[in-house]
Amino acid sequence: MPSTTELEDAGIHFSGVSIQKMQNQEQEEKNKFDITFDNATKKLKIPTLEVQDSTEREFRNYMVYEQFFPSDKPTYFVDYVIFMDHLINTCKDVELLRKSRIIDNWLGNDEAVTNMFNKLGDCIYYSRECFYYKNIVIQVNKHCETKCNIWKWKAKLMKDYFNTPWSPISFLAAFVLLVLTIVQTIFSLLSYYH
């Protein structure tokens, strides 16, 4: 699966979802890892994760527990870390996730979060067949691999050239000037030949 910046370039938007506390612990656990992808709006919704000093230690402990004591339940922590490790490759990826309110960074800088997820994702065994986010990864990859991906060039154009409110106004003014110049040239040629 591509990283966050690559997904953004492909037209996928990110949105953080706040976690409501549930009465049932199993339901609360599922809610923490409830990542969804809406193919119509191209929006990937991920519950907000508060990254603190203890986050890496807690994730490692849960991941060890899931891998050494197998059960019939999905491996939520392992699969979540693998998913986030695919999304996070650089500090820019963390910055985009932070701005989307998916990551609440209490570590101080984005590089620390990047290093944390990249280290957590190293040397982890997981089953692709039983991967909790398998359907989401398939949908996202399918969107990114389409040959005529209009969303990709449109998102890149909007991100690179129309990222401020004045950019479309400047483009419109330049376009109007170009049209007026062409019209003036046509009328000059017509008056010259008549």
C-alpha distance (Angstrom), angle and dihedral (degrees) to the residues before:
residue distance angle dihedral
M1 . . .
P2 3.83 . .
S3 3.79 123.2 .
T4 3.80 125.1 -100.2
T5 3.81 94.8 -94.9
E6 3.81 91.3 48.1
L7 3.80 90.7 49.2
E8 3.79 90.8 49.2
D9 3.81 89.4 51.4
A10 3.81 87.5 51.9
G11 3.82 90.3 56.2
I12 3.79 100.4 -100.5
H13 3.80 114.9 140.2
F14 3.78 125.0 -151.0
S15 3.78 127.7 -140.6
G16 3.78 131.0 -178.1
V17 3.79 116.9 -137.6
S18 3.80 120.6 -156.4
I19 3.79 115.8 -126.1
Q20 3.78 117.0 -122.5
K21 3.77 115.1 -148.9
M22 3.77 111.3 -113.7
Q23 3.79 129.5 -153.5
N24 3.78 93.3 -133.7
Q25 3.83 112.1 67.7
E26 3.82 93.4 -149.3
Q27 3.82 90.4 51.1
E28 3.83 90.2 48.4
E29 3.81 90.1 50.5
K30 3.80 90.5 51.9
N31 3.82 91.1 47.1
K32 3.82 91.8 56.0
F33 3.79 90.0 59.4
D34 3.80 99.3 37.0
I35 3.82 100.5 127.7
T36 3.80 115.7 171.7
F37 3.81 135.2 -174.5
D38 3.79 120.3 -157.0
N39 3.79 107.2 -155.2
A40 3.82 93.0 -164.7
T41 3.81 96.0 56.1
K42 3.83 95.2 26.7
K43 3.80 89.5 -129.6
L44 3.79 123.7 148.6
K45 3.81 109.5 -157.2
I46 3.79 116.3 -160.4
P47 3.82 125.7 175.5
T48 3.80 113.2 -110.7
L49 3.80 113.8 -96.5
E50 3.78 119.2 -155.7
V51 3.81 106.2 -146.5
Q52 3.82 112.1 -155.5
D53 3.79 136.4 157.5
S54 3.81 90.9 -84.0
T55 3.83 96.6 47.0
E56 3.80 96.6 89.8
R57 3.81 92.6 47.8
E58 3.81 92.2 48.1
F59 3.80 92.9 48.1
R60 3.82 91.6 48.4
N61 3.82 91.4 50.9
Y62 3.81 93.5 48.9
M63 3.81 91.4 45.0
V64 3.81 92.0 51.1
Y65 3.80 89.9 48.3
E66 3.83 91.8 50.8
Q67 3.80 93.5 47.6
F68 3.80 99.0 43.5
F69 3.80 98.1 39.5
P70 3.80 104.6 44.0
S71 3.77 118.4 -163.8
D72 3.76 138.5 168.6
K73 3.82 90.6 -95.9
P74 3.80 120.3 95.8
T75 3.80 116.8 -96.4
Y76 3.80 94.3 -112.5
F77 3.81 98.3 173.7
V78 3.81 96.9 44.2
D79 3.79 92.4 46.7
Y80 3.81 92.6 45.0
V81 3.82 91.6 51.6
I82 3.82 91.4 47.7
F83 3.82 90.2 49.3
M84 3.82 93.0 48.4
D85 3.81 91.3 44.0
H86 3.81 88.5 57.9
L87 3.81 90.4 49.4
I88 3.81 95.3 46.3
N89 3.79 119.2 61.4
T90 3.81 102.8 131.6
C91 3.80 140.2 22.3
K92 3.81 88.2 -101.7
D93 3.81 89.0 62.5
V94 3.81 90.6 53.7
E95 3.81 90.5 46.2
L96 3.82 90.9 54.9
L97 3.81 91.4 47.4
R98 3.80 90.5 47.6
K99 3.82 92.2 50.1
S100 3.82 88.7 48.9
R101 3.83 88.6 53.0
I102 3.78 93.2 -118.2
I103 3.79 93.2 117.3
D104 3.79 121.7 40.9
N105 3.81 100.1 -163.0
W106 3.81 115.3 -151.8
L107 3.81 93.3 161.1
G108 3.79 94.1 83.8
N109 3.79 103.1 -118.5
D110 3.78 138.6 40.7
E111 3.80 93.9 -123.3
A112 3.81 90.6 66.1
V113 3.82 90.9 55.3
T114 3.81 90.8 45.8
N115 3.80 91.5 52.1
M116 3.80 92.0 45.1
F117 3.82 95.2 55.4
N118 3.80 93.7 39.9
K119 3.83 90.4 52.5
L120 3.81 92.7 44.1
G121 3.81 90.5 52.3
D122 3.81 94.4 53.0
C123 3.82 118.8 107.1
I124 3.78 96.6 -3.3
Y125 3.77 119.5 148.3
Y126 3.77 115.0 -144.8
S127 3.76 134.6 162.0
R128 3.80 114.8 -116.6
E129 3.80 90.1 -158.2
C130 3.82 93.3 54.7
F131 3.81 95.5 35.5
Y132 3.82 107.0 139.7
Y133 3.83 93.5 -141.0
K134 3.81 95.9 41.9
N135 3.82 95.3 120.2
I136 3.80 92.7 47.7
V137 3.81 91.7 50.4
I138 3.82 90.3 49.1
Q139 3.83 92.2 50.6
V140 3.82 93.4 46.0
N141 3.81 93.1 46.8
K142 3.80 90.5 47.2
H143 3.81 89.9 53.4
C144 3.83 92.2 48.6
E145 3.81 95.1 46.3
T146 3.80 99.1 52.2
K147 3.80 108.5 123.3
C148 3.78 96.3 -136.9
N149 3.77 98.4 41.3
I150 3.80 102.5 173.6
W151 3.80 89.7 173.7
K152 3.79 90.9 59.9
W153 3.79 98.0 57.0
K154 3.80 92.4 36.8
A155 3.81 92.2 52.8
K156 3.81 91.7 45.3
L157 3.82 90.7 49.4
M158 3.81 92.3 48.6
K159 3.81 92.6 45.7
D160 3.81 96.8 45.8
Y161 3.80 103.7 34.3
F162 3.80 110.1 15.7
N163 3.79 101.9 41.3
T164 3.84 95.6 122.5
P165 3.82 130.6 51.0
W166 3.82 90.7 -115.1
S167 3.80 94.3 57.3
P168 3.83 96.5 74.6
I169 3.81 90.1 44.2
S170 3.82 91.0 52.2
F171 3.80 90.4 47.0
L172 3.80 91.3 50.1
A173 3.82 91.9 48.9
A174 3.82 91.3 49.8
F175 3.81 90.7 47.7
V176 3.83 91.8 50.3
L177 3.82 90.4 49.2
L178 3.81 90.2 50.3
V179 3.81 92.0 50.4
L180 3.82 91.7 47.2
T181 3.82 90.6 49.5
I182 3.81 91.0 51.4
V183 3.82 91.2 47.9
Q184 3.82 90.9 49.0
T185 3.81 90.5 49.8
I186 3.81 91.6 50.3
F187 3.81 92.4 49.9
S188 3.82 90.9 46.7
L189 3.80 91.0 52.4
L190 3.82 91.9 46.1
S191 3.82 92.6 50.6
Y192 3.81 91.0 47.2
Y193 3.83 93.7 53.7
H194 3.84 95.8 42.5
